[in-house]
Amino acid sequence: MTVCGIVKQSGGYIWAYRELGKGSTFKVYLPRVDGPTEEPVEEHAHPVTKRGAETILLVEDEEAVRQLIQTVLAEHGYDV
């Protein structure tokens, strides 16, 4: 239903067809845009990663899982 709402809000419609043993076909029709479109916003080449500064008490029964989580958290600046 979310897709239907978005398509209808945009002024379009959906055509659905089902054939037993062959599956379903959905066609989405949206209105054409005749004017200029917005230029895409340029994203940073390297996304900024937040670094942790807190201490985390890690409790995990499985040793392999515990070591993996500890490694990942330490790489992100946390004291584990």
C-alpha positions, 0 to 999 in steps of 0.5 A, spaced: 500 500 500 505 504 501 507 504 493 500 505 491 500 511 496 506 514 493 504 513 486 498 516 487 501 522 490 505 523 484 499 523 480 500 516 477 497 510 477 499 502 477 496 497 473 497 490 475 496 483 471 496 476 474 496 469 470 496 463 473 502 459 473 506 465 470 506 470 475 504 477 476 506 483 472 506 490 475 506 497 471 507 503 474 505 510 470 508 516 472 507 523 469 512 526 465 516 532 467 517 537 462 521 542 466 528 542 468 530 537 473 534 539 480 542 537 479 544 531 484 547 533 490 554 531 490 556 527 496 563 527 500 568 522 497 569 519 504 563 519 509 565 522 516 565 516 521 563 518 528 568 516 533 567 513 540 570 516 546 566 512 551 568 505 555 563 499 553 562 493 558 561 488 553 558 481 555 557 475 550 558 468 551 560 466 545 568 467 544 568 468 537 562 473 537 565 477 543 572 478 540 569 480 533 565 485 537 571 488 541 575 489 535 570 493 531 568 497 537 576 498 538 577 500 531 571 506 532 575 509 538 571 505 544 575 502 550 572 495 551 
